[in-house]
Amino acid sequence: LTTEQQRSFFARYYRPERMVLFAQGAFTMEELTAFAEAAYPGEALPYRNSPELAQPLPELSPRTIIRRKQTSQSHVLIGRSAYSLYHPRRLELSLLANILGGNGMNARLNMELRERRGLVYHVECNYTPYIDTGLFAVYFGSSHRAEAEAIELVLAELERMRQQPLSEQELAAALRQLRGQLLISAESREQSFLAMGKSFLHLHRYIEDAELQERLGQITTEGLHEVATELFDTSHFHRLIYR
């Protein structure tokens, strides 16, 4: 990427008509409007989506890409495309990602790769939804010697989730942990502001905590297993390795 490409992208997409200004505090709407108009002078334009962003992404065959960086450890990313921001089952996938490699020390991949076998320095699982697609990925850092074994264990854990549905007790424990993490993140003003702003930007409304809790309560073991069966077929995963 060149500097000129980055500037061109910014000028094309980071436009006032594509933004949401979120604010909270002791001020009037007139004061906020004056601030916005000073920051972005000119006539207000209606929101428009960019045609090139609305095009469906091409389906890519799974690839393994290895980059030689002469590092002291291997950095491995295993991932695939996943649900978009508007998919009805994105909460189920978020919960599965948290069970596999979320912030908790009891995450399955952390327990298997780091605590039991000592193969990795760090392992995590992330699901990032976008407006037209999503990314589900597992990352770990290991020694070069442990890289191959760690990859096989990650793939085995994904396959295990396809073959063995969670029990009701496991689901209840996972939901308790996720709710606790949400409470902790809500204590951060920055995170709360970002969540509210993104909600207005993409959904045109703010999802109250009561609604989120209700939707979490509707998650079932059967639904989680259907998502795992659909997305955790390891033959569809790409690999990017820095070593």
N, C-alpha and C positions, 0 to 999 in steps of 0.2 A: 504494500500500500504506500502510495506517495502522499506527501502533504497536500498536493493539489486535489487528489482524489478525495481526501478526507474533508477538505474545505468545500468541495462541490457537493458532497453528500450532505453535509451540515446545512448548506444554504438551501438545498432542495427540500429537505424533509423537516428540519427544525424551524417551522414557521409558526407564527402566532395562531393561525387558524387551526393548527393541529395540536395545540397545547391546552392543558388545563392548569389554571392558576388556583392553587388551594391555599387558604390562609385561615388562621384561627387566632383570635385575640381581641384586645380592647380597641377596636377601630370601627369606623362606619363603612358602609358600602361605597359611599362617595370617595372616601380616602383611598380605599382599595382600587377603585376604578381609576382615580387620578394616578396612582402609582403604576398601574398596568399601562395606561396610555402614555405615560412618560417613558416607560421602558420600551414600548413598541409603538411609536407614533405612526399615524396613518389610519386609513379607513379599515374598519373591521371587515374581514372576509368570512364567508360561510365555510364550515368545515368541508374539506374534500379529501378523499382517499386517493392515494397515488396508484394509477393503474398497474404500474410494474410491481407494486407490493401486493396487489390482489391476485396475481397470477399463481396458479398452483405450482408447488415445487416438484421437480422431477424425482422419480423414484431412482434411487442409487443402489446398485448391487453392493453388498457388504465388502469392505476393503480393509486391509491391514497396511498402515503406513508407519514406517520406522524412520526416525530422524536421529542421526548420530550427532550427539552434542558433547561427547567426551565428559560426561558427568559422572559423579561418584555413585549415583543410584539411577534406577529406572523409574520413569514417570509414565504410568499407563492409564489411558482413558478408553473405556469400553462403553459404547453407547449406540443409540438408535433414535429415529424419529418417534414422536409420541403424540399424545393428545394436545389439541390447541387449547387456548384460554377459554373457549366457549363450549368445549366438550362436556357433556353431562357427567362423565365419570372421571374428571380430573382430580376430584377429591380422593377417590379411591386410589388413584395412582400416587398422589402425594403421600397418602398413608403408607402404601407399600414401600415407597422410597425411604420413608422415615424408619420403617421396620428394618429394612435392609442395611441402611448406612446413614441414619440420621445423627443428630447431635448426642444422643444418649450413648453411654458406654456399653449398654446392653444390645446395641444394634448387631444384627446377625453377622454381618461381614467383619465388624470390628472384633467380635468375640472369636470368630473362627480364624481369621487371618492374623490378627495381632495378639490377642490375649492367649489363645490356645497354642498357636503354632509359631508366633514370633517372626512372621514372614515379612511384615510391612511396617513402615514407620508411621504411616497414616493411611486411612481408607475412608471414603465417604461416597454417598449416593445422592444424586440430585435429579430433580425433575423441574424443568423450566418451561412453562407454557408461553407461547407467543400467539399473535392474533391468527396466524394461518397454520401453525404447526406447533410441535413441542420437541423438547430434547430430554431424553432420559439417559443418564450416564453414571457410571461407576468410575471413580478415580482412586488410584493408590500409588504410593511411592515405596519402592523396595530396593534391596540390593540386586545387582544384575543376576546373581546366582539364584535368588528366590523368585525372580520374575515369572518364569514359566509355571511354576507350581501355584503361585498366587493367582495367575490368570485362570488356571483350571479350576481352582476353588471358587472363584467368583462365578464362573459359568455354571458350576455345579449347584451353587446356591440359588441362582436364577431358575435353573431347571427344577430344583427342589420345590420352589414356590409354585411352579406350574403343576407339579405332580401331587403335592400335599397341601390341601387347603388348610387355612388357619382354623384352630379350634375357637369356640366361643370365648373361652378364657383368654386366649392369646389376643383376640380382637379387643376384648374389654381392656386388657392391659395396655395395648397399643394406643387405644383411644384416650385412656387416662394420661399416658405420657405425652401425646400430642397436645391435649388440652392444657397440660401444664406448661409445655413449651410456648403455646400461644399466649398464655397469661404472662409469662416472663417477657416475651417480645413486646407485649402491649405496654409494658412499663417504659419502653423507650419512646420518647416523643418523636424522634426522627423516624423510627420504624412505623409508628402510627400515622404520621403525616404522609409518608410514602405510600402506605397501604390505602389510605383514603384517596389520595390523588390518583393512584393507578386505577382504583375502582371507578371513580368518576370518568377517567379518560377512556377506559375500555368498556365499561358496563353502563355508563351514564347514571350511575347511582352508587350509594354507599351501602355495602352489606353489613347490617348490624350484627353484633356478636350473637344475639339470640337466634337469628336466622342461620348463622354458620353452625352453631351448636346443634340446631335441629337437623341440619343436613348431615352433620357428622353422625348423629344418632340414627340416621337411616342407612348407614353403611352396614352391609352384611358380609358374612364369610363367603357366601355364594357369589356376591358381586365382586369381591376382591379376587376370588379364584378365577372368575371370568376375565378380569383385566390381566391377571398374571398369565393366563393361558394365551391370551391374545398378543401380549407385548413381550413376554420373556422367552420367546423362542430364540435361542442363542444363535441360530443360523442367520438371523437378520441383524446381528450386531456388528458394528464397525470397531476397529481398534486403531488407536493412535499411540505410538510408543516413542518416548524420548529416552535415549540411553547413551 
